[in-house]
Amino acid sequence: MPKGLVIVDKERCKGCGLCIEACPFGVLDFSSEYNASGYRVVHMAHPEKCTGCAVCANVCPDVALEIYREESSVRGAA
């Protein structure tokens, strides 16, 4: 099960590919879909590899990515 989720704002994405290159786990790739401006948008090609590290969002010049990370439950002694 993936630990992270990348939501791409397809209309903000300009298909520069910086997020694809920056992802240390190879999660992102170009989809076959184009946005209204004619740019080929990014999608999660390998969602099972996502850790939610947000490196992709940090390099996106168009702020087109939202990252969600799974919260892990921590058990402690009461």
CYANA upper distance limits for C-alpha pairs under 8 A (distance plus 0.5 A):
  1 MET  CA     48 GLU  CA      6.55
  2 PRO  CA     47 PRO  CA      6.73
  2 PRO  CA     48 GLU  CA      5.05
  2 PRO  CA     49 LYS  CA      6.77
  2 PRO  CA     50 CYS  CA      6.20
  2 PRO  CA     51 THR  CA      7.21
  3 LYS  CA     48 GLU  CA      8.35
  3 LYS  CA     50 CYS  CA      6.55
  3 LYS  CA     51 THR  CA      5.34
  3 LYS  CA     52 GLY  CA      6.68
  3 LYS  CA     69 ARG  CA      6.40
  3 LYS  CA     70 GLU  CA      5.58
  4 GLY  CA     47 PRO  CA      8.35
  4 GLY  CA     50 CYS  CA      5.53
  4 GLY  CA     51 THR  CA      5.24
  4 GLY  CA     52 GLY  CA      4.33
  4 GLY  CA     53 CYS  CA      8.10
  4 GLY  CA     67 ILE  CA      7.49
  4 GLY  CA     68 TYR  CA      6.07
  4 GLY  CA     69 ARG  CA      4.90
  4 GLY  CA     70 GLU  CA      6.45
  5 LEU  CA     47 PRO  CA      7.73
  5 LEU  CA     50 CYS  CA      7.23
  5 LEU  CA     51 THR  CA      8.46
  5 LEU  CA     52 GLY  CA      6.75
  5 LEU  CA     67 ILE  CA      6.19
  5 LEU  CA     68 TYR  CA      5.51
  5 LEU  CA     69 ARG  CA      6.88
  6 VAL  CA     44 MET  CA      7.42
  6 VAL  CA     52 GLY  CA      8.07
  6 VAL  CA     65 LEU  CA      6.95
  6 VAL  CA     66 GLU  CA      6.23
  6 VAL  CA     67 ILE  CA      5.27
  6 VAL  CA     68 TYR  CA      7.04
  7 ILE  CA     65 LEU  CA      6.14
  7 ILE  CA     66 GLU  CA      5.53
  7 ILE  CA     67 ILE  CA      6.88
  8 VAL  CA     13 CYS  CA      7.84
  8 VAL  CA     42 VAL  CA      7.50
  8 VAL  CA     43 HIS  CA      7.33
  8 VAL  CA     64 ALA  CA      6.22
  8 VAL  CA     65 LEU  CA      5.27
  8 VAL  CA     66 GLU  CA      7.08
  9 ASP  CA     13 CYS  CA      6.80
  9 ASP  CA     64 ALA  CA      5.45
  9 ASP  CA     65 LEU  CA      6.73
  9 ASP  CA     66 GLU  CA      8.49
 10 LYS  CA     35 ASN  CA      6.53
 10 LYS  CA     41 VAL  CA      6.62
 10 LYS  CA     42 VAL  CA      8.28
 10 LYS  CA     64 ALA  CA      7.79
 11 GLU  CA     35 ASN  CA      6.22
 11 GLU  CA     36 ALA  CA      7.23
 11 GLU  CA     37 SER  CA      7.99
 12 ARG  CA     62 ASP  CA      6.78
 12 ARG  CA     63 VAL  CA      7.89
 12 ARG  CA     64 ALA  CA      5.76
 13 CYS  CA     35 ASN  CA      8.47
 13 CYS  CA     39 TYR  CA      7.81
 13 CYS  CA     41 VAL  CA      6.43
 13 CYS  CA     42 VAL  CA      7.91
 13 CYS  CA     62 ASP  CA      7.07
 13 CYS  CA     64 ALA  CA      5.94
 14 LYS  CA     39 TYR  CA      5.88
 14 LYS  CA     40 ARG  CA      7.65
 14 LYS  CA     41 VAL  CA      7.30
 14 LYS  CA     62 ASP  CA      8.06
 15 GLY  CA     30 PHE  CA      8.07
 15 GLY  CA     39 TYR  CA      6.17
 15 GLY  CA     40 ARG  CA      5.83
 15 GLY  CA     41 VAL  CA      5.70
 15 GLY  CA     42 VAL  CA      7.08
 17 GLY  CA     21 GLU  CA      6.93
 17 GLY  CA     29 ASP  CA      8.44
 17 GLY  CA     30 PHE  CA      8.25
 17 GLY  CA     42 VAL  CA      8.17
 18 LEU  CA     22 ALA  CA      6.57
 18 LEU  CA     56 CYS  CA      8.05
 18 LEU  CA     59 VAL  CA      7.04
 18 LEU  CA     60 CYS  CA      7.05
 19 CYS  CA     23 CYS  CA      6.57
 19 CYS  CA     28 LEU  CA      7.78
 19 CYS  CA     55 VAL  CA      8.09
 19 CYS  CA     56 CYS  CA      4.83
 19 CYS  CA     57 ALA  CA      7.42
 19 CYS  CA     59 VAL  CA      6.71
 19 CYS  CA     60 CYS  CA      6.59
 20 ILE  CA     26 GLY  CA      7.53
 20 ILE  CA     27 VAL  CA      8.05
 20 ILE  CA     28 LEU  CA      5.65
 20 ILE  CA     29 ASP  CA      6.27
 20 ILE  CA     42 VAL  CA      8.40
 20 ILE  CA     56 CYS  CA      7.62
 21 GLU  CA     26 GLY  CA      8.49
 22 ALA  CA     55 VAL  CA      6.99
 22 ALA  CA     56 CYS  CA      6.32
 22 ALA  CA     59 VAL  CA      7.80
 23 CYS  CA     27 VAL  CA      7.09
 23 CYS  CA     28 LEU  CA      7.60
 23 CYS  CA     55 VAL  CA      6.70
 23 CYS  CA     56 CYS  CA      6.12
 24 PRO  CA     55 VAL  CA      8.47
 25 PHE  CA     49 LYS  CA      6.73
 25 PHE  CA     50 CYS  CA      7.44
 26 GLY  CA     46 HIS  CA      7.66
 26 GLY  CA     49 LYS  CA      8.01
 27 VAL  CA     44 MET  CA      6.17
 27 VAL  CA     45 ALA  CA      6.25
 27 VAL  CA     46 HIS  CA      5.16
 27 VAL  CA     47 PRO  CA      6.48
 27 VAL  CA     48 GLU  CA      8.43
 27 VAL  CA     49 LYS  CA      6.46
 27 VAL  CA     50 CYS  CA      6.48
 28 LEU  CA     42 VAL  CA      7.07
 28 LEU  CA     43 HIS  CA      6.18
 28 LEU  CA     44 MET  CA      5.15
 28 LEU  CA     45 ALA  CA      5.80
 28 LEU  CA     46 HIS  CA      7.23
 29 ASP  CA     42 VAL  CA      6.07
 29 ASP  CA     43 HIS  CA      6.32
 29 ASP  CA     44 MET  CA      7.02
 29 ASP  CA     45 ALA  CA      6.16
 30 PHE  CA     40 ARG  CA      7.09
 30 PHE  CA     41 VAL  CA      6.28
 30 PHE  CA     42 VAL  CA      4.89
 30 PHE  CA     43 HIS  CA      6.60
 31 SER  CA     40 ARG  CA      7.24
 31 SER  CA     41 VAL  CA      6.37
 31 SER  CA     42 VAL  CA      6.02
 31 SER  CA     43 HIS  CA      6.21
 31 SER  CA     45 ALA  CA      8.45
 32 SER  CA     40 ARG  CA      7.38
 32 SER  CA     41 VAL  CA      8.20
 33 GLU  CA     40 ARG  CA      6.42
 33 GLU  CA     41 VAL  CA      6.69
 34 TYR  CA     38 GLY  CA      5.98
 34 TYR  CA     39 TYR  CA      5.75
 34 TYR  CA     40 ARG  CA      4.88
 34 TYR  CA     41 VAL  CA      6.30
 35 ASN  CA     39 TYR  CA      6.02
 35 ASN  CA     40 ARG  CA      7.08
 35 ASN  CA     41 VAL  CA      7.18
 46 HIS  CA     50 CYS  CA      7.89
 51 THR  CA     69 ARG  CA      7.75
 52 GLY  CA     67 ILE  CA      6.74
 52 GLY  CA     68 TYR  CA      6.75
 52 GLY  CA     69 ARG  CA      5.44
 52 GLY  CA     70 GLU  CA      8.28
 53 CYS  CA     69 ARG  CA      8.47
 54 ALA  CA     58 ASN  CA      6.78
 54 ALA  CA     67 ILE  CA      6.57
 55 VAL  CA     59 VAL  CA      7.09
 56 CYS  CA     60 CYS  CA      6.89
 56 CYS  CA     65 LEU  CA      8.09
 57 ALA  CA     63 VAL  CA      7.36
 57 ALA  CA     64 ALA  CA      8.00
 57 ALA  CA     65 LEU  CA      5.78
 57 ALA  CA     66 GLU  CA      7.26
 57 ALA  CA     67 ILE  CA      7.67
 60 CYS  CA     64 ALA  CA      7.19
 60 CYS  CA     65 LEU  CA      7.73
